[in-house]
Amino acid sequence: MSFSRNTRRANSSLRPRALGAGLALTLASGAALADGAHRFVFTAYSDSAGGAEIVAGRYDVALEELQSHAGNMDPDPSATNTNRCIAYSMTMQWQEAQTACDAAVRAASQRQNTVPTWMSWARSSDDEFLALAYANRAVMHWMSHDSAAAQTDLTRALELAPQSDFVARNVTALKTHVTVALASKS
């Protein structure tokens, strides 16, 4: 498992600036999966509540920070719920992870729907926000052993942001993991 940080420009309306590699963890064992290119990638918002703790691998601390942040007026519910999705997934709290991941997808979708069609530059950024939410939910689905839901979410993420590194890496990881799983059954 790898992490990407999604940081945003301070003077933009919470637009992504860069996606960079972060902490690497492995979900599965086996020589075929040892290569970093076959690891799933969660993408966290490092400058949102809990983000720095997630990137540092301190998921329980991130959840505490996110819980204390719950009552505040949240300027970016998509980022906050994305970070919740990751922290709950990494602590294997599947029901909470599902709820947070679904909320991240809903918030990113609502954000995307508020952008006028003539603002294509903003829409493409919002497509990437939504793709990020779908890609993270796909990783959560894979971790909780629902490969069909993971495939569905990654297909949607790929449609929205086909050039995004985090989407491509997760698509490759899913294909590799499915191939290895099928080979081990035969």
Rosetta blueprint (number, residue, H / E / L):
1 M L
2 S E
3 F E
4 S E
5 R E
6 N E
7 T E
8 R E
9 R L
10 A L
11 N L
12 S L
13 S L
14 L L
15 R L
16 P E
17 R E
18 A E
19 L E
20 G E
21 A E
22 G E
23 L E
24 A E
25 L L
26 T L
27 L L
28 A L
29 S L
30 G L
31 A H
32 A H
33 L H
34 A L
35 D L
36 G H
37 A H
38 H H
39 R L
40 F L
41 V E
42 F E
43 T E
44 A E
45 Y L
46 S L
47 D L
48 S L
49 A L
50 G L
51 G H
52 A H
53 E H
54 I H
55 V H
56 A L
57 G L
58 R L
59 Y H
60 D H
61 V H
62 A H
63 L H
64 E H
65 E H
66 L H
67 Q H
68 S H
69 H H
70 A L
71 G L
72 N L
73 M L
74 D L
75 P L
76 D L
77 P H
78 S H
79 A H
80 T H
81 N H
82 T H
83 N H
84 R H
85 C H
86 I H
87 A H
88 Y H
89 S H
90 M H
91 T L
92 M L
93 Q L
94 W H
95 Q H
96 E H
97 A H
98 Q H
99 T H
100 A H
101 C H
102 D H
103 A H
104 A H
105 V H
106 R H
107 A H
108 A H
109 S H
110 Q H
111 R H
112 Q H
113 N H
114 T L
115 V L
116 P L
117 T L
118 W L
119 M L
120 S H
121 W H
122 A H
123 R H
124 S H
125 S H
126 D H
127 D H
128 E H
129 F H
130 L H
131 A H
132 L H
133 A H
134 Y H
135 A H
136 N H
137 R H
138 A H
139 V H
140 M H
141 H H
142 W H
143 M H
144 S L
145 H L
146 D L
147 S H
148 A H
149 A H
150 A H
151 Q H
152 T H
153 D H
154 L H
155 T H
156 R H
157 A H
158 L H
159 E H
160 L H
161 A L
162 P L
163 Q L
164 S L
165 D H
166 F H
167 V H
168 A H
169 R H
170 N H
171 V H
172 T H
173 A H
174 L H
175 K H
176 T H
177 H H
178 V H
179 T H
180 V H
181 A H
182 L H
183 A H
184 S H
185 K H
186 S L
